Amino acid sequence: MTATYKISHIGGSRGADELVVYRPGDCDGTTRTNQYGWEACVRGDRVVSCGQNDSKVPDDGFVLSGHGKAAEFLASNLFVGCRAEVDGGAMLLTVERDRKAEELRADALIAEVQERLTERVAEGRPFDRKAAEERLASALAAKADGDFERVRAETEEAYYLTAKSVPGEVRAVWHRPKEQSEAEVERTVTRFRDAGFGVLLIEVNYEGFANAQKCVHDFLPIRPAYADGFDVVDAFIRVGHRHGMEIHAWFEDFFFGVADVGCPMAELHPEWMARRRDGGLLHDAYDTFYFLNPALPEVRSLLLGLCRELLDNYDFDGLQLDYIRYPVGRGLDRSAGFEEQTKALFLQDTGIRLDDISDENSPEWETFTRWRADKVTDFVRSVHALVQDYRAVGRKILLSTAVFGDPVEAIRLKCQDWRFWVRQRWLDAIYPMAYLNSAEDVGREVAYMVREYGEAPNISGISPMYNGLPVIESTRQVEACRAAGAAGVAFFATHNCTDEQLEKLKIGVFRE
């Protein structure tokens, strides 16, 4: 089978949806790409590795690097052993899956399953050994017959059956409620409980609207879907607890509206919104999300009151703070914090006039970034104190945050200093969003965070289903997080989960 794809350019940075070829001399040793793509290393004319980003460029070959649509092409058409040729004149990549490539892949898949089978037998933990051995035997027979698609299918099934299951780890999933009755809530809870999940993170507010009937205000009206009074949040807590699941409140903090939906808060309290240098409302990187201004004490007080209201009115097992940050900054003209109140507070605290800052690489801008991060930290500190008050009277509530994976970029782009929160031991867990395509990249990012910031358990946020990856990638990413030292995983999100994906988790990594 042969497939072709247009090359964007040779060398240079990789942009959205681009396919870039890196040869020796086109870069300084590695491609230096970020984790949001997919790469294949080619030596001679054969693919020798694939999946990871920031790949080392071989002296006798090249690296194919794709983002977006180009990454999807590479992931769907390349595997170790494929032939790959680059026509620099026509700027065209040609990929051929010839018989040699199929035989090499078949050998690799069979060897991988054989190794996993040996490991599981040595461990002595329960798994369906007979079924795994039957799948392996079928794969060997298929290879002898030259039926390479059957080899792939049989070894994939054997891969699930030989997965290691780890009792006691955290298995969570984020859920944006759509249910309209308790019966529908029951179906959702049992579907994920039966697949091996133990924690449901129920979104209590989104787009500036409440899903929780007992946390409704003029600035946070009930979502129209629940205007009839059905309390879907209360239903999830009751049903979830009956089935032995933990139910955590997934609370959107400073994100408080969407441009094409409307923002009641912006209409009622425009003075509380995050604004650009020109005075306009600053959208997040999605270009639609509105944010509250974290620098204002009254905003932080309002959000703390909402947290208290949720914990007073609902029997949650945990509270998770999401969007616990500023909107993504894109330089002086595309950053939040230029409100008149903010300027006055910043001048009072630092003696620096914000309007005098003209260089985002200046020490003054760095001071402003740190100052804004400290305001977000002030809010996390207050929520920690609130949770401690509940614990003092015997209420068990776990506090966690969903955070941006790279801690340096988290401060620079989002004014989110989760490293400090972790080292202060304010959090019972962090849920870093390692929403990457490659299991290798996921494992590398999680391992770094566990190694450097292990004071709070790492419940790794992964999104193979949301990213539209093959079913087996869910298992591979769970295994990568475990190998990196994570205390568990959290999938984003329930609405992306197919029955097939849940079944493979159930028979494999979530078996026990």
C-alpha positions as CSV (number, residue, x, y, z in Angstrom):
1,M,0.0,0.0,0.0
2,T,1.3,3.4,-0.9
3,A,0.3,6.9,0.4
4,T,1.6,10.4,-0.3
5,Y,1.4,13.7,1.6
6,K,2.6,17.2,0.7
7,I,5.6,18.5,2.6
8,S,5.3,22.0,4.0
9,H,9.0,22.7,4.1
10,I,12.5,21.3,4.9
11,G,13.8,22.4,8.3
12,G,12.6,25.3,10.3
13,S,9.9,25.5,12.9
14,R,6.8,23.3,12.7
15,G,3.5,25.1,12.4
16,A,-0.2,24.1,12.6
17,D,-1.0,21.1,10.3
18,E,2.4,21.2,8.7
19,L,4.6,18.3,7.7
20,V,8.3,19.2,8.0
21,V,11.3,17.2,7.1
22,Y,14.5,17.5,9.2
23,R,17.8,16.3,7.8
24,P,21.3,16.4,9.3
25,G,22.3,20.0,9.2
26,D,18.7,21.4,9.2
27,C,18.7,21.6,13.0
28,D,20.9,21.4,16.0
29,G,20.8,17.7,16.7
30,T,17.1,17.4,17.4
31,T,13.9,18.7,15.8
32,R,13.2,20.9,18.9
33,T,9.5,20.4,18.3
34,N,6.9,20.7,21.1
35,Q,4.9,17.7,22.3
36,Y,1.8,18.5,20.2
37,G,2.6,16.5,17.2
38,W,3.9,13.1,15.9
39,E,7.3,12.2,14.4
40,A,8.9,9.3,12.6
41,C,12.7,8.7,12.4
42,V,13.9,7.3,9.1
43,R,17.3,5.7,8.5
44,G,18.1,4.9,4.9
45,D,14.6,4.5,3.6
46,R,13.0,2.7,6.5
47,V,11.2,4.0,9.5
48,V,13.1,2.9,12.7
49,S,11.0,4.7,15.3
50,C,7.9,6.8,15.6
51,G,5.6,8.6,17.9
52,Q,7.7,10.9,20.0
53,N,8.5,14.6,19.3
54,D,11.8,16.5,19.6
55,S,13.5,13.6,17.9
56,K,17.2,13.1,17.3
57,V,18.0,13.5,13.6
58,P,20.1,10.5,12.4
59,D,23.3,11.1,10.5
60,D,22.1,8.6,7.8
61,G,18.5,9.6,7.5
62,F,15.9,12.2,8.4
63,V,12.9,12.9,10.6
64,L,9.3,13.4,9.5
65,S,7.5,15.8,11.8
66,G,3.8,16.5,11.6
67,H,1.3,18.6,13.5
68,G,-2.5,18.4,13.3
69,K,-3.6,16.9,10.0
70,A,-0.1,16.0,9.0
71,A,0.4,14.2,12.4
72,E,-2.8,12.2,11.7
73,F,-1.5,11.1,8.4
74,L,1.8,10.0,9.8
75,A,0.2,8.1,12.7
76,S,-2.3,6.4,10.4
77,N,0.2,5.4,7.7
78,L,3.6,4.9,9.2
79,F,5.0,2.2,11.5
80,V,8.4,0.8,12.1
81,G,9.6,-0.9,9.0
82,C,7.7,1.2,6.4
83,R,9.5,2.7,3.4
84,A,9.6,6.5,3.4
85,E,10.9,8.6,0.6
86,V,11.1,12.4,0.3
87,D,11.0,14.1,-3.1
88,G,12.5,17.5,-2.4
89,G,11.7,18.8,-5.8
90,A,8.0,18.0,-5.7
91,M,8.0,18.5,-1.9
92,L,6.2,15.1,-1.6
93,L,6.4,12.3,1.0
94,T,5.7,8.8,-0.3
95,V,5.1,6.0,2.2
96,E,5.0,2.4,1.2
97,R,3.9,-0.5,3.4
98,D,5.6,-3.3,1.5
99,R,5.9,-7.0,2.5
100,K,9.2,-6.4,4.3
101,A,7.6,-3.6,6.3
102,E,4.6,-5.8,7.2
103,E,6.9,-8.7,8.3
104,L,9.0,-6.4,10.4
105,R,6.0,-5.0,12.1
106,A,4.5,-8.5,12.7
107,D,7.7,-9.6,14.3
108,A,7.8,-6.6,16.6
109,L,4.2,-6.9,17.6
110,I,4.5,-10.6,18.4
111,A,7.7,-10.1,20.3
112,E,6.1,-7.4,22.4
113,V,3.2,-9.6,23.3
114,Q,5.4,-12.5,24.2
115,E,7.4,-10.3,26.5
116,R,4.3,-9.0,28.2
117,L,2.9,-12.5,28.6
118,T,6.1,-13.7,30.3
119,E,6.0,-10.7,32.7
120,R,2.4,-11.3,33.7
121,V,3.0,-15.0,34.3
122,A,6.0,-14.2,36.5
123,E,4.0,-11.7,38.6
124,G,1.4,-14.3,39.4
125,R,-1.5,-11.8,39.4
126,P,-4.8,-12.7,37.8
127,F,-5.2,-12.3,34.0
128,D,-6.8,-14.4,31.3
129,R,-3.6,-16.3,30.3
130,K,-5.4,-18.9,28.2
131,A,-7.1,-16.2,26.0
132,A,-3.8,-14.3,25.7
133,E,-2.0,-17.4,24.6
134,E,-4.7,-18.3,22.1
135,R,-4.5,-14.8,20.6
136,L,-0.7,-15.1,20.3
137,A,-1.0,-18.5,18.6
138,S,-3.5,-17.0,16.2
139,A,-1.1,-14.1,15.4
140,L,1.8,-16.6,14.7
141,A,-0.5,-18.6,12.4
142,A,-1.6,-15.4,10.6
143,K,2.0,-14.3,10.0
144,A,2.8,-17.7,8.5
145,D,-0.2,-17.2,6.2
146,G,0.9,-13.7,5.3
147,D,-2.3,-12.2,6.8
148,F,-0.7,-9.2,8.4
149,E,-3.9,-7.4,9.3
150,R,-4.9,-10.4,11.4
151,V,-1.5,-10.3,13.0
152,R,-2.2,-6.7,14.0
153,A,-5.7,-7.4,15.3
154,E,-4.7,-10.5,17.3
155,T,-1.7,-9.0,18.9
156,E,-3.7,-5.9,19.8
157,E,-6.2,-8.0,21.6
158,A,-3.4,-9.9,23.3
159,Y,-1.9,-6.6,24.3
160,Y,-5.0,-5.7,26.3
161,L,-5.2,-9.2,27.9
162,T,-1.5,-9.0,29.0
163,A,-1.8,-5.5,30.5
164,K,-0.9,-5.1,34.1
165,S,-3.7,-3.9,36.5
166,V,-2.8,-1.9,39.6
167,P,-5.4,-2.0,42.4
168,G,-5.6,1.1,44.5
169,E,-4.6,3.6,41.9
170,V,-6.8,6.6,41.1
171,R,-8.9,6.2,38.0
172,A,-10.8,9.4,37.3
173,V,-12.8,10.9,34.5
174,W,-14.1,14.4,33.9
175,H,-17.8,14.6,33.2
176,R,-19.9,17.5,31.7
177,P,-23.5,16.5,32.7
178,K,-26.2,16.2,30.0
179,E,-28.4,13.8,31.9
180,Q,-32.1,14.8,32.3
181,S,-33.2,12.1,34.8
182,E,-31.9,10.0,37.6
183,A,-32.2,6.9,35.3
184,E,-29.8,8.6,32.9
185,V,-27.4,9.4,35.7
186,E,-27.6,5.8,36.8
187,R,-26.6,4.6,33.3
188,T,-23.6,7.0,33.2
189,V,-22.4,6.1,36.7
190,T,-22.6,2.3,36.1
191,R,-21.0,2.6,32.7
192,F,-17.9,4.1,34.1
193,R,-17.9,2.1,37.4
194,D,-18.1,-1.1,35.4
195,A,-15.1,0.0,33.2
196,G,-13.0,0.3,36.4
197,F,-13.2,4.1,37.2
198,G,-13.5,5.1,40.8
199,V,-13.8,8.9,40.6
200,L,-16.2,11.1,38.6
201,L,-15.3,14.8,38.4
202,I,-18.7,16.5,37.8
203,E,-18.6,19.9,36.2
204,V,-20.7,22.2,38.4
205,N,-20.4,25.3,36.2
206,Y,-19.4,26.0,32.6
207,E,-19.6,28.9,30.2
208,G,-20.9,31.2,33.0
209,F,-23.9,29.0,33.8
210,A,-24.5,26.7,36.8
211,N,-25.2,22.9,36.6
212,A,-25.8,22.8,40.3
213,Q,-29.3,24.0,41.4
214,K,-28.1,25.0,44.8
215,C,-25.4,27.3,43.5
216,V,-27.3,29.7,41.3
217,H,-27.0,33.5,41.2
218,D,-27.9,36.4,38.9
219,F,-24.3,36.3,37.6
220,L,-24.3,32.5,37.5
221,P,-27.8,31.4,36.2
222,I,-28.9,27.8,35.9
223,R,-28.0,26.2,32.6
224,P,-31.2,26.3,30.4
225,A,-31.2,22.5,30.1
226,Y,-31.8,22.3,33.9
227,A,-34.4,25.1,34.2
228,D,-37.0,22.6,35.1
229,G,-35.4,22.1,38.5
230,F,-33.7,18.7,38.1
231,D,-30.6,18.8,40.2
232,V,-28.2,16.7,38.2
233,V,-25.3,17.3,40.5
234,D,-27.2,16.0,43.5
235,A,-28.3,13.0,41.5
236,F,-24.7,12.1,40.6
237,I,-23.6,12.4,44.3
238,R,-26.4,10.1,45.5
239,V,-26.1,7.5,42.7
240,G,-22.3,7.6,42.7
241,H,-22.1,7.0,46.4
242,R,-24.5,4.2,46.2
243,H,-22.2,2.5,43.6
244,G,-19.0,3.2,45.7
245,M,-17.7,6.0,43.5
246,E,-16.1,9.3,44.7
247,I,-17.8,12.4,43.3
248,H,-15.7,15.6,43.1
249,A,-16.9,19.0,42.2
250,W,-15.2,20.2,39.0
251,F,-15.3,23.9,39.5
252,E,-14.3,26.4,36.7
253,D,-12.7,29.3,38.5
254,F,-11.7,32.5,36.6
255,F,-13.2,31.3,33.3
256,F,-16.7,32.7,33.4
257,G,-18.3,33.0,30.0
258,V,-18.1,32.3,26.3
259,A,-18.5,34.9,23.6
260,D,-21.0,33.1,21.4
261,V,-23.1,31.9,24.4
262,G,-23.2,35.1,26.4
263,C,-21.7,36.1,29.7
264,P,-24.1,37.1,32.4
265,M,-21.2,38.1,34.7
266,A,-19.8,40.5,32.1
267,E,-23.2,42.2,31.7
268,L,-23.8,42.5,35.5
269,H,-20.2,43.3,36.6
270,P,-18.1,44.5,33.6
271,E,-15.7,46.0,36.2
272,W,-14.7,42.5,37.3
273,M,-13.6,41.1,33.9
274,A,-10.0,40.6,32.6
275,R,-9.1,43.2,30.0
276,R,-6.5,43.9,27.3
277,R,-4.3,46.9,27.0
278,D,-6.8,48.6,24.8
279,G,-9.6,48.1,27.4
280,G,-11.4,45.3,25.5
281,L,-12.3,42.0,27.1
282,L,-9.5,39.5,26.7
283,H,-10.4,36.2,25.3
284,D,-8.4,33.1,26.1
285,A,-6.4,31.2,23.5
286,Y,-9.6,29.7,22.2
287,D,-10.6,33.3,21.3
288,T,-14.0,32.8,22.9
289,F,-13.5,32.3,26.6
290,Y,-14.0,35.3,29.0
291,F,-12.2,35.5,32.3
292,L,-12.7,37.2,35.6
293,N,-9.9,39.4,36.9
294,P,-7.9,37.4,39.5
295,A,-6.1,40.6,40.8
296,L,-9.3,41.9,42.4
297,P,-10.0,40.9,46.0
298,E,-13.7,41.1,45.4
299,V,-13.4,38.5,42.6
300,R,-11.4,36.1,44.7
301,S,-13.9,36.6,47.6
302,L,-16.8,35.8,45.3
303,L,-15.3,32.6,44.0
304,L,-14.3,31.5,47.5
305,G,-18.0,32.0,48.4
306,L,-19.1,29.8,45.6
307,C,-16.7,27.1,46.7
308,R,-18.2,27.3,50.2
309,E,-21.7,27.2,48.8
310,L,-20.9,24.0,46.9
311,L,-19.4,22.3,49.9
312,D,-22.2,23.4,52.2
313,N,-25.0,22.3,49.9
314,Y,-23.6,19.1,48.4
315,D,-21.8,16.0,49.9
316,F,-18.8,16.1,47.6
317,D,-15.8,13.9,48.2
318,G,-13.5,16.5,46.6
319,L,-13.2,19.9,45.1
320,Q,-11.1,20.4,41.9
321,L,-10.1,23.9,40.8
322,D,-9.9,24.3,37.0
323,Y,-9.0,27.3,34.9
324,I,-7.2,28.4,38.1
325,R,-5.2,31.0,36.1
326,Y,-5.2,34.0,33.8
327,P,-6.2,33.7,30.2
328,V,-3.2,32.7,28.0
329,G,-1.0,35.7,27.4
330,R,0.3,36.5,23.9
331,G,2.5,39.6,24.5
332,L,1.7,43.0,25.8
333,D,-1.4,43.6,23.6
334,R,-2.8,40.2,24.2
335,S,-2.5,39.8,28.0
336,A,-4.9,40.4,30.8
337,G,-4.3,42.8,33.6
338,F,-4.7,46.3,32.2
339,E,-7.8,47.2,34.1
340,E,-7.7,50.5,36.0
341,Q,-8.1,48.8,39.3
342,T,-5.3,46.4,38.5
343,K,-3.0,49.2,37.5
344,A,-3.6,51.0,40.8
345,L,-3.0,47.8,42.8
346,F,0.2,47.0,40.9
347,L,1.6,50.5,41.4
348,Q,0.8,50.4,45.1
349,D,2.5,47.1,45.6
350,T,5.6,47.6,43.3
351,G,5.9,51.3,42.5
352,I,5.8,50.4,38.8
353,R,3.4,52.1,36.4
354,L,2.0,49.4,34.1
355,D,1.5,51.8,31.3
356,D,5.2,52.5,31.2
357,I,6.1,48.9,30.4
358,S,6.8,48.6,26.7
359,D,8.9,45.4,26.5
360,E,7.5,41.9,27.5
361,N,11.1,40.8,27.9
362,S,11.9,43.5,30.5
363,P,12.4,42.9,34.3
364,E,9.3,45.0,34.9
365,W,7.1,42.7,32.8
366,E,8.5,39.7,34.6
367,T,7.6,41.5,37.9
368,F,4.0,42.0,36.6
369,T,3.8,38.3,35.6
370,R,4.9,37.2,39.0
371,W,2.6,39.7,40.7
372,R,-0.4,38.3,38.8
373,A,0.6,34.7,39.6
374,D,0.7,35.7,43.3
375,K,-2.9,36.8,43.1
376,V,-4.0,33.4,41.7
377,T,-1.9,31.9,44.5
378,D,-3.7,34.0,47.1
379,F,-7.0,32.4,45.9
380,V,-5.6,28.9,46.1
381,R,-4.3,29.6,49.6
382,S,-7.8,30.7,50.7
383,V,-9.5,27.6,49.3
384,H,-6.9,25.4,51.1
385,A,-7.8,27.2,54.3
386,L,-11.5,26.7,53.6
387,V,-11.1,23.0,53.1
388,Q,-9.0,22.8,56.3
389,D,-12.0,24.3,58.1
390,Y,-14.3,21.5,56.9
391,R,-11.7,18.9,57.8
392,A,-11.5,20.4,61.4
393,V,-15.1,19.4,61.9
394,G,-14.7,15.9,60.5
395,R,-15.6,16.4,56.8
396,K,-13.3,14.6,54.4
397,I,-12.7,16.7,51.3
398,L,-9.9,16.3,48.9
399,L,-8.5,19.4,47.2
400,S,-7.0,19.2,43.7
401,T,-6.2,21.4,40.8
402,A,-6.1,20.9,37.0
403,V,-2.9,22.5,35.9
404,F,-0.8,23.2,32.8
405,G,1.9,20.5,32.5
406,D,5.0,22.6,32.0
407,P,5.5,24.7,35.2
408,V,7.7,27.3,33.6
409,E,5.3,27.9,30.8
410,A,2.4,27.8,33.3
411,I,3.8,30.9,34.9
412,R,4.9,32.7,31.8
413,L,1.7,32.2,29.7
414,K,-1.0,31.7,32.4
415,C,0.4,33.2,35.6
416,Q,-0.2,29.8,37.3
417,D,2.5,28.9,39.9
418,W,1.4,25.4,40.7
419,R,4.9,24.5,41.8
420,F,4.5,26.7,44.8
421,W,1.1,25.3,45.7
422,V,2.5,21.8,45.6
423,R,5.5,22.6,47.7
424,Q,3.3,24.3,50.3
425,R,1.4,21.0,50.5
426,W,-1.9,22.8,50.0
427,L,-3.1,20.2,47.5
428,D,-4.0,16.5,47.9
429,A,-3.3,15.9,44.3
430,I,-2.5,17.7,41.0
431,Y,-4.2,16.8,37.8
432,P,-1.6,18.0,35.2
433,M,-3.1,18.0,31.7
434,A,-0.7,15.9,29.6
435,Y,-3.0,16.1,26.6
436,L,-0.5,14.7,24.1
437,N,-0.7,12.3,21.3
438,S,2.4,10.2,22.0
439,A,2.6,7.9,25.0
440,E,6.3,8.5,25.1
441,D,5.7,12.3,25.4
442,V,3.1,11.7,28.1
443,G,5.5,9.5,30.0
444,R,8.3,12.0,29.7
445,E,6.2,14.9,30.9
446,V,4.7,13.0,33.8
447,A,8.1,11.6,34.9
448,Y,9.5,15.1,35.0
449,M,6.6,16.4,37.2
450,V,6.7,13.4,39.5
451,R,10.5,13.7,39.9
452,E,10.5,17.5,40.5
453,Y,7.2,18.1,42.2
454,G,6.3,14.9,44.0
455,E,5.0,16.5,47.2
456,A,1.4,16.0,45.8
457,P,0.3,12.8,44.1
458,N,0.2,13.2,40.3
459,I,-3.1,12.1,38.8
460,S,-2.1,12.5,35.1
461,G,-4.7,14.0,32.9
462,I,-4.7,12.3,29.5
463,S,-6.9,12.7,26.4
464,P,-6.3,9.9,23.9
465,M,-10.1,9.6,23.2
466,Y,-10.6,13.4,22.9
467,N,-7.6,13.6,20.5
468,G,-9.2,10.9,18.3
469,L,-6.3,8.4,18.8
470,P,-6.6,4.7,18.1
471,V,-8.2,2.7,20.9
472,I,-5.0,1.0,22.0
473,E,-3.4,4.4,22.8
474,S,-5.7,4.7,25.9
475,T,-3.9,1.6,27.3
476,R,-0.5,2.8,26.2
477,Q,-0.9,6.2,27.9
478,V,-2.1,4.7,31.1
479,E,0.9,2.4,31.1
480,A,3.2,5.4,30.4
481,C,1.8,7.3,33.3
482,R,2.3,4.4,35.7
483,A,5.8,3.8,34.5
484,A,6.5,7.5,35.2
485,G,5.4,7.2,38.8
486,A,1.9,8.7,38.6
487,A,-0.6,7.8,41.4
488,G,-3.4,7.5,38.8
489,V,-4.9,8.9,35.6
490,A,-7.8,11.1,34.7
491,F,-9.4,10.8,31.3
492,F,-10.8,13.8,29.4
493,A,-13.7,13.3,29.1
494,T,-16.7,11.0,29.3
495,H,-18.4,12.3,26.2
496,N,-15.4,11.1,24.2
497,C,-15.4,7.6,25.6
498,T,-16.7,4.8,23.3
499,D,-17.9,1.5,24.5
500,E,-15.0,-0.2,22.7
501,Q,-12.5,1.9,24.6
502,L,-14.1,1.3,27.9
503,E,-14.3,-2.5,27.3
504,K,-10.5,-2.6,26.5
505,L,-9.7,-0.7,29.7
506,K,-11.9,-3.1,31.6
507,I,-10.3,-6.3,30.3
508,G,-6.8,-4.8,30.5
509,V,-5.2,-2.0,32.6
510,F,-8.4,-1.5,34.8
511,R,-9.0,-5.3,35.2
512,E,-8.6,-5.3,39.0
